[in-house]
C-alpha cells in the first residue's frame, strides 16, 4: 500500500489539527482511523509520478560508477 504523504500531512495538520510531532508519531492505520471512512486518498497519477521522477531522478550509470569508486 502506498500513501500520499503530502496529502495525509495536509489532512492531519488542517482537518485533525495535529502538530507535526503528533502526526509523525501516528501509524498510517491510526491516522486513517482518525480521518474516518470518508477519507479517500487520490491514487498516484501520471502527473504525480512525473513530479516524483523530476524531484528524485535516477542516477546515470556514470554517476553510480563514480559513487561506487568514492566509497572504496
C-alpha positions in Angstrom: 0.0 0.0 0.0 1.3 3.4 -1.0 0.5 6.6 0.8 0.3 10.2 -0.5 2.2 11.6 2.5 1.8 15.2 1.4 -2.0 14.8 1.3 -2.0 12.9 4.6 0.1 15.6 6.2 -2.2 18.3 4.9 -5.3 16.5 6.3 -3.6 15.7 9.6 -2.5 19.3 10.2 -5.6 21.1 8.9 -8.5 18.7 9.4 -7.4 16.9 12.5 -5.3 19.9 13.8 -2.4 17.7 14.8 1.0 19.1 15.5 3.7 17.8 13.1 5.2 15.8 16.0 1.8 14.2 16.8 1.2 13.5 13.1 4.6 11.7 12.6 4.1 9.7 15.8 1.0 8.0 14.4 1.0 4.8 12.4 -0.8 5.0 9.0 -3.6 2.8 10.4 -4.1 5.2 13.4 -4.2 8.2 11.0 -6.7 6.5 8.7 -8.9 5.6 11.7 -8.8 9.3 12.9 -9.7 10.6 9.4 -12.7 8.2 9.1 -14.2 6.2 6.3 -14.8 9.3 4.1 -11.1 9.9 3.8 -10.2 8.9 0.3 -6.7 9.4 -0.9 -6.0 10.0 -4.5 -4.0 7.3 -6.3 -0.7 8.3 -7.8 -1.5 9.6 -11.3 0.8 10.4 -14.3 1.3 14.0 -13.1 2.3 12.9 -9.6 4.6 10.2 -10.9 6.3 12.8 -13.2 6.8 15.2 -10.3 8.4 12.4 -8.3 10.7 11.5 -11.2 11.8 15.1 -11.5 12.3 15.5 -7.8 14.2 12.2 -7.4 15.9 11.4 -10.7 17.7 8.1 -11.1 21.5 8.4 -11.2 23.1 7.8 -14.5 25.4 4.8 -14.9 28.4 7.1 -14.8 27.2 8.7 -11.5 26.6 5.3 -10.0 30.1 4.2 -11.0 31.7 7.3 -9.6 29.8 6.9 -6.3 30.9 3.3 -6.1 34.6 4.3 -6.5 34.3 7.1 -3.9 33.3 4.5 -1.3 36.5 2.5 -1.8 
